[in-house]
Amino acid sequence: MRYFSTRGSARGGSRDSIGFGAALRRGLAPDGGLYIPTEWPAAFRPQDFAAEASLPAIAERLLAPFVADEPLIAAALGDIVREAFDFPALLVPIGGNPRFGVLELFHGPTAAFKDFGARFLAACWQRLLRPDERPVNILVATSGDTGGAVAAAFHRRPGTQVTVLFPKGLVSPLQQQQLTCWGDNVRALAVRGTFDDCQALVKQAFVDPSMQAQFELSSANSINLGRLLPQTVYYAASSLATWRRTGEPLSFVVPSGNLGNVVACCWARKLGLPIGEVILAHNANTTVPDYFASGVWQPRPSIATLASAMDVGNPSNMERLQALYPDLDSIRRALSACSIDDAAIAARITADFREYGRAWCPHTAAAAEAWARLPESRRREPHWCIVATAHPAKFPEIVEPLIGRQLEVPATLRALYDRSSEFVEIDPALAALRAAMG
């Protein structure tokens, strides 16, 4: 399996292909594009996976073609996925309805779906690094959950330095604690700007010759192939479980911001997994829903919402979606998108707690509201699943007043409360980033 840039020769970039290890190391292609496969493996069938296969077993089978040309990763893939996926991705019926469920992706160490990709990426890096190499600097821009997951996954791993950039004042207090409590090889920078400013800084660093000369850089956002590919695994596992139980595909409503999670879902469907419809649930940052409606791609500054991890006005992974679906008609046939504002998010948290006894984080609530807005005839179609991307206890200041009670905090989150917090504020400028990385 080889990989090339989404920008390719058609956009003035390169069609040169590289292997998985090189793509993981680079993170971003030299022309600023994102790496995608040059070709896709033969489609999988449900019978290609053992009936009672665990999440790591499904991961090993599904990801093997993508890492086959990197001997250090291919030989250790079983160990990597067992190390990375040592917690479940639970598909749970809602309200006793066997046709409607929630895919709980918050059972990892930082209580967010980003744990799957971050832990896989860190385990891969551990196998790729040589003792004589200079340390790799992992740059990650975060709108909330990515930075915490990456920090936890790479904390104290030898040969790595992590720099987390987050928008000052635009993440929840608990998210900020998760970003800034690590120390050692993890540095946190509060950028005076938005997530888009943070993401732009990371992209500038990767194409800046002086930064490349000074630091060995790689990324841990979903722009990195090693973060994105493992996210296909939980879509594979949940759709296979539904297929074996019912013989029917599973449709997903995915909270969407930078689009990495929905690209993973689409890639899983491309690989032949029994996935039906895919709906993108955005917050009041409407760049993607507006594009689906008008056909005009018009990125814009992000705005702050209750669902802060989805506050993205110029999502990077749109390039991967457009590579998979190269014209507007094909992308509209493959996907649909909607926008859910803060009032609707808050109302859905209240309503679903009252009806189902389930508390949603604001991002999951956006997906729940998107499903609730479907015509009743579509909601009756088998089988629907909303994707729960974070535990509601990560957002107590939002969720608890809406449901009228205190949330139980997972033990992994409670352990972070007593750690000291440390970060540095910087302007959204490459010179400021360079000085902070020193």
Secondary structure, DSSP 4 states (H G I P E B T S, - for coil): --EEESSTGGGT-----B-HHHHHHHSS-TTS--EEESSPPPPP-GGGS-TT--HHHHHHHHHHHHHTT-HHHHTTHHHHHHHH--S--EEEEETTEEEEEEEE---STTSBTHHHHHHHHHHHHHHH--TTSPPEEEEEE-SSHHHHHHHHHHTT-TTEEEEEEEETT-S-HHHHHHHHS--TTEEEEEESS-HHHHHHHHHHHHH-HHHHHH-EEEE-STTSHHHHGGGHHHHHHHHHHHHHHHSS-EEEEEE-SSSHHHHHHHHHHHTT--EEEEEEEE-S--HHHHHHHHS----------SSGGG--SS-TTHHHHHHHS-SHHHHHHH-EEEE--HHHHHHHHHHHHHHHS----HHHHHHHHHHHTS-HHHHTSS-EEEEE-B-GGG-HHHHHHHHTSPPPPPHHHHHHHTS----EEE-SSHHHHHHHH-
